[in-house]
Amino acid sequence: MRGRLPALAAAGLRRVLMLLLGIGLVAAAEPGVCGASRAVWLGAAATVAGSSPSSAKLLAETGTRAGARAAACHHERGPFHVSGAVVNGSTGRYIPYGINIVGLAHADYADEVAGDEAQIAASARYWCANTVRLQVGQANLVSTTGRVNQTFLAAVTSEVRFAEARGLVVVLNLQWQLDPEVLTESMPTQRSEAFWGSLAFHFGNDPNVVFDIYNQPEQHAPCGWAFWHYGGICHGHRYIGMQALADFVRARASNLFWVEGIGAGSVLTQAWRYRIASDGPLEYSEHRPPAPHQSRTWDSEFGYIANRGDAPVVEGEWADYARSNAPWACWNNAPVSAPRFLRYLQAHSFGLIMYKLVKGFLIETTNLNDPTHFRRNWSCTDGLDQGVGNQAQHWFFQQNG
């Protein structure tokens, strides 16, 4: 099978590790990480079994940094059930925290496999994540005529299995922003039903897969909450409402759903008034809340749904990194407001999925365990390589305490 270590290589690796252990180069016990000790590797990194050679190389390069590996991270498994504002899994409450993986959203997805695998493995190993969210390109999976690309479906399946083998819950997200038909796809269409018809058939019996049924609705076709719920004609194009899409998918799968609101997912202000009915278990997902960056805003934009016990809420895609002209990605007062936001999520038991494990976003270099930091010269300037990565990583560690 692809990515298996040859027997001789595996034996050699075991001998190397035994030697390292014997001469004391593997240090133990850095307390306070993931509720347990963190193994500190001094100059050695094991190849991750089941990965492609390229992704193993990336992980090996990353693993040379001391203090790289979190030894004991908590993982939750499905099937998932919702009770009020709480999602429960097979062993306890499921609060998702992890990383967005974006390679499958691109037309050249085959070239992204090694990077995706490395990021998935690093999410579990170095960031103590319990979840990864795979952005799956709608145009990659389904043609405009509804034909399913079996080669791409196999690539999706491979990444799902790769992540599950590392104890991660996998969120599959319908990603349309890179579609050639982007201006007409900012709400669900019949193509979206074909997309979920295929994925529900293949993953509808997998309790560790979550369906995020539509990425950032109403980005290019803003027509309001009633339209979001019921669908109809907007700017000359006919769309399927989120209720109809949820009904379609639920008829084919019992997986936990995530549902995003209007304004490219940033707003859930009237999501409960226009709630998705009779399609549980489901959770409402918010993306990158607007300013002002304070608890009052977050309560009114999305927190109220869970605070009243109506339904669970997750921050499904958030980032704070130096980038010009992008208030959704770069908060001017981030050294103060970003940790405030993390404390808010922690206090309310909301999940968090970060975007993304790539240089300049969550990490400062190509090392997958080199998180960004805020420094005194923080500003929203391209190329500054600063951000919330270090604080987000420690937030993940705290979830395992």
C-alpha positions in Angstrom: 0.0 0.0 0.0 1.1 3.6 -0.7 3.3 5.1 2.0 4.1 1.8 3.9 7.7 1.7 5.1 9.6 -1.2 3.6 10.4 -3.9 6.1 14.2 -3.2 6.1 13.6 0.6 6.5 11.2 0.0 9.4 13.7 -2.3 11.1 16.4 0.3 10.6 14.2 3.0 12.1 13.5 0.8 15.1 17.2 0.3 15.6 17.9 4.0 15.4 15.1 4.8 17.9 16.4 2.1 20.3 19.9 3.6 20.0 18.5 7.1 20.8 16.7 5.8 23.8 19.7 3.9 25.0 22.0 6.9 25.0 19.5 9.3 26.4 18.9 11.6 23.4 15.2 11.3 23.8 14.2 13.5 26.7 10.9 13.1 28.5 8.6 15.0 30.6 7.9 18.6 29.7 4.8 19.0 31.9 1.7 21.0 31.1 1.1 20.0 27.5 -2.1 18.1 26.6 -2.8 17.3 30.2 0.3 15.0 30.2 4.0 15.2 29.5 5.4 16.3 26.2 8.2 14.1 24.8 11.1 16.3 23.7 13.0 15.0 20.6 16.5 16.3 20.4 17.5 16.2 16.8 15.6 13.1 15.7 12.2 12.6 14.1 10.5 9.3 13.3 8.8 8.8 10.0 5.1 8.6 10.3 3.7 5.3 9.2 1.1 5.4 6.6 2.2 8.7 5.0 3.5 9.3 1.6 7.3 9.6 1.2 7.0 13.4 0.6 4.9 14.0 3.6 7.1 11.9 5.8 10.1 14.0 4.6 8.2 17.2 5.6 7.4 15.8 9.0 11.0 14.6 9.5 12.2 18.1 8.7 9.7 19.6 11.1 10.4 17.1 13.8 14.1 18.2 14.2 13.0 21.0 16.4 13.3 20.3 20.2 10.0 20.1 22.0 8.1 18.9 19.0 5.8 16.1 20.0 2.8 16.1 22.2 2.7 12.7 23.8 -0.9 12.3 25.0 -3.7 14.2 23.4 -7.3 13.4 24.0 -9.4 12.2 21.0 -13.2 11.9 20.8 -15.0 9.5 18.5 -18.5 9.3 17.1 -21.3 8.6 16.7 -22.2 12.1 17.8 -25.4 13.2 19.5 -26.7 16.7 20.3 -28.4 17.6 23.5 -29.3 21.3 23.7 -26.0 23.1 23.2 -23.8 20.0 23.8 -22.4 17.5 21.3 -21.6 14.2 22.9 -19.4 11.5 21.4 -18.6 7.9 22.4 -16.5 8.9 25.5 -17.7 12.3 26.4 -18.4 15.8 25.2 -17.0 16.7 21.8 -15.6 20.2 21.5 -13.8 20.3 18.1 -10.5 22.0 17.9 -8.1 21.7 15.0 -6.9 22.9 11.7 -8.3 23.6 8.2 -6.6 21.5 5.4 -7.1 23.1 2.0 -5.3 21.1 -0.6 -8.5 19.3 -1.9 -10.1 22.7 -2.7 -7.6 23.4 -5.5 -7.6 22.2 -9.1 -4.1 20.9 -8.7 -5.1 18.9 -5.6 -2.8 15.9 -6.6 0.2 18.2 -6.0 -1.1 19.1 -2.6 -1.4 15.6 -1.2 2.0 15.5 0.5 1.5 18.9 2.1 -2.0 17.9 3.3 -0.8 14.7 4.9 2.1 16.5 6.6 -0.3 19.1 8.0 -2.8 16.5 9.2 -0.2 14.5 11.0 1.3 17.7 12.5 -2.2 18.8 13.6 -2.5 15.6 15.7 1.1 15.3 16.8 2.3 18.9 17.5 -0.9 20.9 17.9 -2.9 18.3 19.9 -5.9 18.7 17.6 -8.9 16.4 17.8 -10.3 17.5 14.4 -9.3 18.5 10.9 -11.6 20.2 8.4 -11.0 19.2 4.8 -12.1 21.8 2.3 -13.3 19.7 -0.6 -13.6 21.4 -4.0 -17.1 21.1 -5.4 -15.9 21.5 -8.9 -13.2 18.9 -8.3 -15.8 16.3 -7.3 -18.8 17.1 -9.5 -19.0 18.5 -13.0 -21.6 21.0 -14.1 -23.6 18.1 -15.4 -23.4 16.2 -12.1 -20.8 13.6 -13.0 -18.6 12.5 -10.1 -14.8 12.4 -10.6 -13.8 9.0 -9.2 -10.2 9.9 -9.1 -10.8 12.9 -6.9 -13.2 10.9 -4.7 -10.4 8.4 -4.1 -8.1 11.3 -3.1 -10.8 12.5 -0.6 -11.1 9.0 0.8 -7.4 8.7 1.2 -7.1 11.9 3.2 -10.1 11.0 5.4 -8.5 7.6 6.2 -5.1 9.2 6.8 -6.6 11.6 9.4 -8.8 8.9 11.1 -5.7 6.7 11.5 -4.3 9.5 13.7 -7.4 9.6 15.9 -8.9 12.7 14.3 -12.5 13.5 13.6 -12.8 14.7 10.0 -15.0 17.5 8.8 -15.8 17.4 5.1 -16.7 20.9 3.8 -18.3 21.8 0.5 -15.8 24.4 -0.8 -17.0 26.5 -3.8 -14.9 29.7 -3.8 -12.3 28.3 -6.2 -14.9 27.0 -8.7 -14.8 28.5 -12.2 -18.5 29.3 -11.7 -17.8 31.1 -8.5 -20.1 34.0 -9.1 -23.1 31.7 -9.4 -22.3 29.2 -6.7 -22.4 31.3 -3.5 -25.5 29.3 -2.4 -26.4 25.7 -2.9 -27.6 24.4 -6.3 -28.4 21.0 -7.7 -24.7 20.5 -8.1 -24.4 20.8 -4.4 -26.9 17.9 -4.0 -24.8 15.8 -6.4 -21.8 16.6 -4.3 -23.4 15.5 -1.1 -25.1 12.5 -2.7 -21.7 11.1 -3.5 -20.0 11.9 -0.2 -23.1 10.7 1.8 -23.0 7.4 0.0 -19.3 6.9 0.9 -19.1 8.4 4.4 -22.7 8.3 5.6 -21.9 5.3 7.8 -18.7 6.7 9.2 -19.5 8.1 12.7 -16.1 10.0 12.7 -16.9 12.2 9.7 -18.8 15.4 10.1 -20.5 17.2 7.1 -20.1 21.0 6.9 -22.7 21.3 4.3 -21.9 24.6 2.6 -18.9 26.9 3.0 -19.6 30.5 3.6 -23.0 31.0 2.1 -24.1 34.3 0.5 -20.7 35.7 -0.2 -21.5 36.8 -3.7 -25.3 36.6 -3.6 -26.4 38.4 -0.4 -30.2 38.2 -0.2 -31.0 37.8 3.5 -32.0 35.2 6.0 -35.3 34.1 4.5 -33.5 33.4 1.2 -30.7 31.5 3.1 -33.3 29.3 4.7 -35.8 28.7 1.9 -33.8 29.4 -1.3 -35.3 31.0 -4.4 -34.0 33.5 -7.0 -31.3 35.9 -6.1 -29.5 38.2 -8.6 -31.0 36.3 -11.5 -29.9 32.8 -10.3 -32.0 30.1 -8.6 -30.6 28.6 -5.5 -31.5 25.8 -3.1 -32.0 26.9 0.5 -30.0 25.6 3.4 -33.0 23.8 4.8 -33.6 21.9 1.5 -29.9 21.0 1.3 -29.8 19.8 4.9 -33.0 17.7 4.2 -31.3 16.2 1.1 -28.2 15.2 3.0 -30.0 14.0 6.1 -32.1 11.6 4.0 -28.9 9.9 3.0 -26.7 10.1 6.1 -26.9 10.3 9.9 -23.6 12.2 10.4 -23.3 15.3 12.6 -23.9 18.4 10.4 -22.3 21.8 10.6 -24.4 24.7 9.2 -22.9 28.1 8.4 -24.8 31.5 8.3 -24.9 34.4 5.8 -22.3 36.9 5.1 -19.7 34.3 4.1 -20.4 32.5 7.3 -19.6 35.4 9.6 -23.1 36.1 10.8 -25.5 33.9 12.8 -27.6 36.7 14.1 -30.9 35.3 12.9 -29.9 31.7 12.4 -32.1 30.5 15.1 -35.1 32.4 13.9 -34.6 30.7 10.5 -33.2 27.6 12.0 -32.7 24.3 10.2 -35.5 22.1 11.5 -35.9 18.3 11.9 -32.4 17.6 10.6 -30.4 16.9 13.8 -27.9 16.3 15.0 -26.4 19.6 13.8 -24.2 22.4 15.0 -24.0 26.0 13.9 -20.6 27.2 12.6 -19.4 30.8 12.6 -16.5 32.2 10.6 -14.4 35.2 11.6 -16.7 37.5 13.5 -16.8 41.2 12.6 -15.7 44.0 14.8 -15.9 45.3 17.5 -13.9 42.4 18.9 -15.5 42.0 22.3 -17.8 39.6 24.2 -20.9 41.6 23.5 -20.4 41.3 19.8 -19.7 37.6 19.9 -22.7 36.9 22.1 -25.0 38.7 19.6 -23.4 37.3 16.4 -23.3 33.7 17.3 -22.8 32.9 21.0 -26.5 33.4 21.9 -27.5 30.2 20.2 -25.5 28.1 22.6 -25.8 30.4 25.6 -29.6 29.9 25.6 -29.1 26.1 25.2 -30.7 26.1 21.7 -27.9 24.4 19.7 -24.1 23.9 19.9 -21.8 26.4 18.2 -18.3 26.1 16.8 -15.9 28.8 15.4 -15.4 26.9 12.2 -12.7 29.0 10.5 -10.7 31.7 12.3 -7.3 33.3 11.8 -5.4 36.3 13.0 -2.3 37.0 11.0 -0.5 39.9 9.5 -2.2 40.7 6.1 -2.9 44.0 4.5 -6.5 45.1 3.7 -8.1 42.0 5.2 -10.0 43.0 8.4 -11.5 39.5 8.6 -7.9 38.0 8.8 -6.1 40.7 10.7 -7.4 42.6 13.7 -5.6 45.8 14.3 -5.6 45.3 18.0 -4.9 41.6 17.8 -2.4 41.3 20.6 -5.2 42.2 22.9 -8.4 41.1 21.1 -7.2 37.7 19.8 -6.4 36.3 23.3 -9.6 37.8 24.5 -11.4 35.8 21.8 -9.7 32.6 22.8 -10.7 33.2 26.4 -14.3 33.8 25.3 -14.4 30.5 23.4 -12.9 28.6 26.3 -15.3 30.1 28.8 -18.3 29.1 26.6 -17.0 25.7 25.6 -17.1 26.6 21.9 -14.9 24.7 19.5 -12.3 26.3 17.2 -10.9 25.4 13.8 -7.9 27.5 12.8 -6.9 28.5 9.2 -4.3 27.3 8.2 -1.0 25.4 8.9 0.9 27.3 6.3 3.8 29.8 6.5 2.5 33.3 7.2 -0.8 32.1 8.6 -0.3 29.9 11.7 3.4 29.2 11.3 6.4 31.5 10.8 8.5 29.1 8.7 7.9 25.8 6.8 8.4 24.0 10.2 4.9 22.8 11.1 5.7 23.3 14.8 6.9 26.9 14.5 3.8 28.9 15.4 3.5 32.6 14.8 3.7 35.1 17.6 2.6 38.7 18.2 5.5 41.1 18.7 5.9 44.7 19.5 5.9 45.8 15.9 2.6 44.1 15.1 0.7 45.5 12.2 -1.5 44.3 9.4 1.4 44.2 6.9 2.0 41.4 4.3 5.0 39.3 5.0 5.4 40.2 8.6 4.9 36.5 9.6 3.2 37.3 12.9 -0.1 36.1 14.3 -2.0 34.1 16.8 -0.4 30.7 16.1 1.4 30.3 19.4 -1.6 31.2 21.5 -3.9 29.0 19.4 -1.6 26.0 19.9 -1.6 26.5 23.6 -5.3 26.9 23.6 -5.5 23.4 21.9 -3.2 22.1 24.7 -5.5 23.5 27.3 -8.5 21.5 25.9 -6.6 18.4 26.9 -6.0 19.5 30.5 
